[in-house]
Amino acid sequence: MNPVAIGNSRSKRQLRLDWPDGREQLLDHAELRRQCPCSQCRAFRLRGMAPMVDVRVQVIELHSQGYGLQLVFSDGHERGIYPWAYLAELTE
């Protein structure tokens, strides 16, 4: 299920996803960076290590990939593509 609308607030540091069921989801940029699904970040988390992420990090670009969203962060990280189902499961 794909969102019907996507918004990005750099001032609030939040990504907004509006889902077809009427649910609005707000996701913090720093938390999105911590939960990056790329292989490098996943391996880091699987080793029990918490990625160090500056709370001031921002999503500066969004790129739709069909099955999900590639996020480009202000710290230069851009490897993760967040599938729609993965984003839908993340909590606010």
LUMDREN-53469 format. One record per atom (N, C-alpha, C, O): residue number from 1; residue in one letter; x, y, z. Coordinates in Angstrom, 2 decimals. Example, Ala and Ser with C-alpha at 12.3 -4.5 7.8 and 13.67 -1.06 7.14 Angstrom:
  pos  code     east    north       up
    1     A    13.19    -5.69     7.80
    1     A    12.30    -4.50     7.80
    1     A    13.20    -3.30     7.80
    1     A    14.24    -3.32     8.46
    2     S    12.85    -2.25     7.08
    2     S    13.67    -1.06     7.14
    2     S    12.90     0.03     7.87
    2     S    13.41     1.14     8.04
//
This chain:
  pos  code     east    north       up
    1     M     0.85    -1.17     0.00
    1     M     0.00     0.00     0.00
    1     M     0.90     1.24     0.00
    1     M     1.74     1.40     0.88
    2     N     0.71     2.10    -0.97
    2     N     1.49     3.33    -1.09
    2     N     0.74     4.48    -0.43
    2     N    -0.49     4.50    -0.44
    3     P     1.48     5.45     0.13
    3     P     0.79     6.62     0.68
    3     P     0.15     7.44    -0.44
    3     P     0.60     7.40    -1.58
    4     V    -0.89     8.18    -0.09
    4     V    -1.55     9.03    -1.08
    4     V    -0.91    10.41    -1.12
    4     V    -1.09    11.15    -2.10
    5     A    -0.16    10.78    -0.08
    5     A     0.55    12.06    -0.05
    5     A     1.77    11.92     0.85
    5     A     1.76    11.18     1.84
    6     I     2.82    12.66     0.49
    6     I     4.06    12.68     1.25
    6     I     4.45    14.13     1.46
    6     I     4.41    14.93     0.52
    7     G     4.81    14.47     2.66
    7     G     5.27    15.82     2.96
    7     G     6.54    15.75     3.78
    7     G     6.74    14.81     4.54
    8     N     7.40    16.74     3.62
    8     N     8.65    16.77     4.36
    8     N     8.82    18.17     4.94
    8     N     8.89    19.15     4.21
    9     S     8.89    18.25     6.25
    9     S     9.11    19.53     6.93
    9     S    10.52    19.55     7.49
    9     S    10.81    18.88     8.48
   10     R    11.39    20.33     6.86
   10     R    12.75    20.45     7.37
   10     R    12.78    21.25     8.66
   10     R    13.62    20.99     9.52
   11     S    11.88    22.22     8.81
   11     S    11.88    23.03    10.03
   11     S    11.45    22.20    11.24
   11     S    11.98    22.38    12.34
   12     K    10.48    21.31    11.05
   12     K    10.02    20.44    12.14
   12     K    10.81    19.13    12.19
   12     K    10.70    18.36    13.15
   13     R    11.59    18.88    11.14
   13     R    12.34    17.63    11.01
   13     R    11.43    16.42    11.07
   13     R    11.66    15.48    11.83
   14     Q    10.38    16.46    10.25
   14     Q     9.41    15.37    10.20
   14     Q     9.03    15.04     8.76
   14     Q     8.90    15.93     7.91
   15     L     8.85    13.76     8.52
   15     L     8.30    13.27     7.27
   15     L     6.85    12.91     7.54
   15     L     6.56    12.21     8.51
   16     R     5.93    13.38     6.69
   16     R     4.51    13.07     6.86
   16     R     4.07    12.16     5.73
   16     R     4.32    12.43     4.56
   17     L     3.41    11.07     6.10
   17     L     2.85    10.15     5.12
   17     L     1.35    10.05     5.37
   17     L     0.93     9.78     6.50
   18     D     0.55    10.27     4.34
   18     D    -0.90    10.11     4.43
   18     D    -1.26     8.82     3.71
   18     D    -1.04     8.67     2.51
   19     W    -1.81     7.87     4.47
   19     W    -2.12     6.54     3.95
   19     W    -3.56     6.47     3.45
   19     W    -4.40     7.25     3.90
   20     P    -3.86     5.56     2.52
   20     P    -5.21     5.44     1.95
   20     P    -6.30     5.18     2.98
   20     P    -7.47     5.50     2.74
   21     D    -5.95     4.62     4.14
   21     D    -6.96     4.35     5.17
   21     D    -7.27     5.60     6.00
   21     D    -8.04     5.52     6.96
   22     G    -6.69     6.75     5.63
   22     G    -6.95     7.99     6.34
   22     G    -5.96     8.30     7.45
   22     G    -6.02     9.37     8.05
   23     R    -5.06     7.38     7.72
   23     R    -4.08     7.58     8.79
   23     R    -2.98     8.53     8.33
   23     R    -2.46     8.41     7.22
   24     E    -2.64     9.47     9.19
   24     E    -1.49    10.36     8.95
   24     E    -0.36     9.91     9.87
   24     E    -0.56     9.73    11.07
   25     Q     0.81     9.72     9.30
   25     Q     1.96     9.25    10.06
   25     Q     3.04    10.32    10.02
   25     Q     3.41    10.79     8.94
   26     L     3.55    10.71    11.17
   26     L     4.65    11.67    11.28
   26     L     5.87    10.93    11.78
   26     L     5.83    10.28    12.83
   27     L     6.97    11.03    11.04
   27     L     8.20    10.33    11.40
   27     L     9.33    11.33    11.53
   27     L     9.58    12.14    10.64
   28     D    10.03    11.25    12.65
   28     D    11.14    12.13    12.96
   28     D    12.34    11.82    12.05
   28     D    12.68    10.65    11.85
   29     H    12.97    12.84    11.51
   29     H    14.11    12.64    10.61
   29     H    15.23    11.85    11.27
   29     H    15.78    10.93    10.67
   30     A    15.59    12.19    12.52
   30     A    16.68    11.49    13.20
   30     A    16.33    10.02    13.41
   30     A    17.19     9.15    13.26
   31     E    15.08     9.74    13.76
   31     E    14.67     8.34    13.96
   31     E    14.70     7.58    12.63
   31     E    15.09     6.42    12.59
   32     L    14.28     8.22    11.54
   32     L    14.38     7.60    10.22
   32     L    15.83     7.26     9.89
   32     L    16.12     6.19     9.36
   33     R    16.73     8.16    10.22
   33     R    18.16     7.92     9.96
   33     R    18.66     6.74    10.80
   33     R    19.42     5.91    10.32
   34     R    18.22     6.66    12.06
   34     R    18.62     5.55    12.94
   34     R    18.07     4.22    12.43
   34     R    18.71     3.18    12.61
   35     Q    16.91     4.25    11.79
   35     Q    16.25     3.02    11.32
   35     Q    16.52     2.74     9.84
   35     Q    15.79     1.98     9.22
   36     C    17.56     3.34     9.29
   36     C    17.88     3.14     7.87
   36     C    17.96     1.65     7.55
   36     C    18.64     0.90     8.25
   37     P    17.28     1.22     6.48
   37     P    17.27    -0.21     6.14
   37     P    18.42    -0.66     5.24
   37     P    18.41    -1.81     4.79
   38     C    19.39     0.19     4.95
   38     C    20.49    -0.25     4.08
   38     C    21.29    -1.36     4.76
   38     C    21.22    -1.49     5.98
   39     S    22.02    -2.14     4.02
   39     S    22.72    -3.30     4.56
   39     S    23.74    -2.90     5.62
   39     S    23.90    -3.61     6.62
   40     Q    24.43    -1.80     5.43
   40     Q    25.43    -1.36     6.39
   40     Q    24.79    -0.99     7.74
   40     Q    25.28    -1.40     8.79
   41     C    23.70    -0.24     7.70
   41     C    23.02     0.17     8.94
   41     C    22.35    -1.02     9.62
   41     C    22.37    -1.12    10.85
   42     R    21.75    -1.92     8.83
   42     R    21.13    -3.11     9.41
   42     R    22.17    -3.98    10.12
   42     R    21.92    -4.47    11.22
   43     A    23.32    -4.17     9.48
   43     A    24.39    -4.97    10.09
   43     A    24.85    -4.35    11.39
   43     A    25.13    -5.05    12.36
   44     F    24.94    -3.05    11.41
   44     F    25.34    -2.33    12.62
   44     F    24.35    -2.62    13.75
   44     F    24.75    -2.93    14.87
   45     R    23.05    -2.52    13.45
   45     R    22.02    -2.78    14.47
   45     R    22.00    -4.25    14.89
   45     R    21.79    -4.54    16.07
   46     L    22.22    -5.17    13.95
   46     L    22.23    -6.60    14.28
   46     L    23.37    -6.96    15.23
   46     L    23.27    -7.94    15.97
   47     R    24.43    -6.18    15.21
   47     R    25.54    -6.40    16.15
   47     R    25.25    -5.77    17.51
   47     R    26.09    -5.78    18.40
   48     G    24.03    -5.22    17.66
   48     G    23.65    -4.62    18.93
   48     G    24.16    -3.22    19.15
   48     G    24.14    -2.71    20.27
   49     M    24.61    -2.60    18.09
   49     M    25.16    -1.25    18.19
   49     M    24.12    -0.23    17.73
   49     M    23.45    -0.44    16.72
   50     A    24.00     0.84    18.46
   50     A    23.06     1.90    18.08
   50     A    23.79     2.93    17.23
   50     A    24.81     3.47    17.67
   51     P    23.29     3.21    16.04
   51     P    23.94     4.23    15.20
   51     P    23.90     5.59    15.89
   51     P    22.87     6.00    16.43
   52     M    25.02     6.27    15.86
   52     M    25.07     7.62    16.42
   52     M    24.56     8.59    15.37
   52     M    25.15     8.74    14.30
   53     V    23.45     9.24    15.68
   53     V    22.80    10.14    14.75
   53     V    22.60    11.49    15.44
   53     V    22.03    11.55    16.53
   54     D    23.05    12.54    14.81
   54     D    22.85    13.89    15.34
   54     D    21.36    14.21    15.29
   54     D    20.72    14.01    14.25
   55     V    20.80    14.68    16.38
   55     V    19.36    14.99    16.43
   55     V    18.98    16.09    15.45
   55     V    17.79    16.26    15.16
   56     R    19.95    16.83    14.95
   56     R    19.68    17.92    14.00
   56     R    19.66    17.45    12.55
   56     R    19.44    18.25    11.64
   57     V    19.89    16.15    12.31
   57     V    19.90    15.64    10.94
   57     V    18.54    15.88    10.28
   57     V    17.50    15.82    10.93
   58     Q    18.58    16.15     8.99
   58     Q    17.35    16.42     8.24
   58     Q    17.31    15.58     6.97
   58     Q    18.34    15.22     6.41
   59     V    16.10    15.27     6.54
   59     V    15.90    14.69     5.21
   59     V    15.92    15.86     4.24
   59     V    15.07    16.75     4.32
   60     I    16.88    15.86     3.33
   60     I    16.99    16.99     2.40
   60     I    16.48    16.67     1.00
   60     I    16.22    17.58     0.21
   61     E    16.34    15.38     0.70
   61     E    15.79    14.97    -0.60
   61     E    14.99    13.68    -0.44
   61     E    15.32    12.84     0.40
   62     L    13.94    13.56    -1.24
   62     L    13.12    12.35    -1.31
   62     L    13.11    11.88    -2.75
   62     L    12.91    12.67    -3.67
   63     H    13.32    10.59    -2.94
   63     H    13.28    10.02    -4.29
   63     H    12.39     8.79    -4.28
   63     H    12.71     7.79    -3.63
   64     S    11.27     8.84    -4.99
   64     S    10.39     7.69    -5.08
   64     S    11.06     6.59    -5.88
   64     S    11.63     6.84    -6.95
   65     Q    10.99     5.38    -5.37
   65     Q    11.59     4.23    -6.05
   65     Q    10.53     3.21    -6.44
   65     Q    10.85     2.05    -6.71
   66     G     9.28     3.62    -6.47
   66     G     8.19     2.70    -6.82
   66     G     7.71     1.92    -5.62
   66     G     6.57     2.08    -5.19
   67     Y     8.56     1.06    -5.09
   67     Y     8.19     0.22    -3.94
   67     Y     8.49     0.90    -2.61
   67     Y     8.18     0.35    -1.55
   68     G     9.08     2.09    -2.67
   68     G     9.45     2.78    -1.44
   68     G    10.05     4.14    -1.72
   68     G     9.86     4.71    -2.79
   69     L    10.77     4.63    -0.74
   69     L    11.29     5.99    -0.78
   69     L    12.76     5.99    -0.39
   69     L    13.14     5.49     0.67
   70     Q    13.59     6.57    -1.27
   70     Q    14.99     6.78    -0.91
   70     Q    15.08     8.15    -0.24
   70     Q    14.62     9.15    -0.78
   71     L    15.68     8.16     0.95
   71     L    15.84     9.40     1.69
   71     L    17.31     9.81     1.67
   71     L    18.20     8.99     1.88
   72     V    17.55    11.09     1.41
   72     V    18.89    11.65     1.44
   72     V    18.94    12.56     2.66
   72     V    18.14    13.48     2.81
   73     F    19.91    12.29     3.54
   73     F    20.02    13.00     4.79
   73     F    21.12    14.07     4.73
   73     F    22.04    13.99     3.93
   74     S    20.98    15.05     5.60
   74     S    21.93    16.16     5.64
   74     S    23.33    15.72     6.08
   74     S    24.29    16.46     5.88
   75     D    23.46    14.52     6.67
   75     D    24.79    14.02     7.04
   75     D    25.46    13.28     5.88
   75     D    26.54    12.72     6.03
   76     G    24.80    13.29     4.71
   76     G    25.38    12.67     3.51
   76     G    24.92    11.24     3.28
   76     G    25.20    10.68     2.21
   77     H    24.23    10.63     4.23
   77     H    23.79     9.24     4.06
   77     H    22.62     9.19     3.09
   77     H    21.65     9.94     3.22
   78     E    22.72     8.29     2.11
   78     E    21.66     8.18     1.09
   78     E    21.51     6.77     0.57
   78     E    20.93     6.56    -0.50
   79     R    22.01     5.79     1.30
   79     R    22.02     4.42     0.81
   79     R    20.72     3.67     1.01
   79     R    20.45     2.70     0.31
   80     G    19.91     4.10     1.97
   80     G    18.73     3.33     2.30
   80     G    17.52     3.65     1.44
   80     G    17.21     4.81     1.19
   81     I    16.85     2.60     1.00
   81     I    15.55     2.75     0.36
   81     I    14.55     2.14     1.33
   81     I    14.62     0.95     1.66
   82     Y    13.61     2.95     1.77
   82     Y    12.62     2.57     2.79
   82     Y    11.37     2.06     2.08
   82     Y    10.60     2.86     1.55
   83     P    11.15     0.73     2.07
   83     P     9.92     0.21     1.45
   83     P     8.69     0.77     2.16
   83     P     8.73     1.06     3.35
   84     W     7.60     0.91     1.42
   84     W     6.37     1.47     1.99
   84     W     5.93     0.69     3.22
   84     W     5.54     1.28     4.22
   85     A     5.99    -0.64     3.15
   85     A     5.56    -1.45     4.30
   85     A     6.44    -1.19     5.52
   85     A     5.95    -1.16     6.64
   86     Y     7.73    -1.00     5.30
   86     Y     8.67    -0.71     6.40
   86     Y     8.31     0.63     7.03
   86     Y     8.26     0.75     8.26
   87     L     8.07     1.64     6.21
   87     L     7.69     2.96     6.72
   87     L     6.37     2.90     7.50
   87     L     6.23     3.53     8.55
   88     A     5.42     2.13     6.99
   88     A     4.11     2.03     7.64
   88     A     4.23     1.42     9.03
   88     A     3.42     1.72     9.91
   89     E     5.23     0.57     9.25
   89     E     5.40    -0.09    10.54
   89     E     6.17     0.74    11.56
   89     E     6.09     0.47    12.75
   90     L     6.90     1.76    11.09
   90     L     7.66     2.59    12.02
   90     L     6.71     3.40    12.88
   90     L     5.70     3.89    12.39
   91     T     7.04     3.54    14.14
   91     T     6.20     4.30    15.03
   91     T     6.67     5.75    15.09
   91     T     7.81     6.07    14.76
   92     E     5.75     6.59    15.51
   92     E     6.04     8.02    15.59
   92     E     6.97     8.30    16.75
   92     E     7.33     9.45    16.98
//
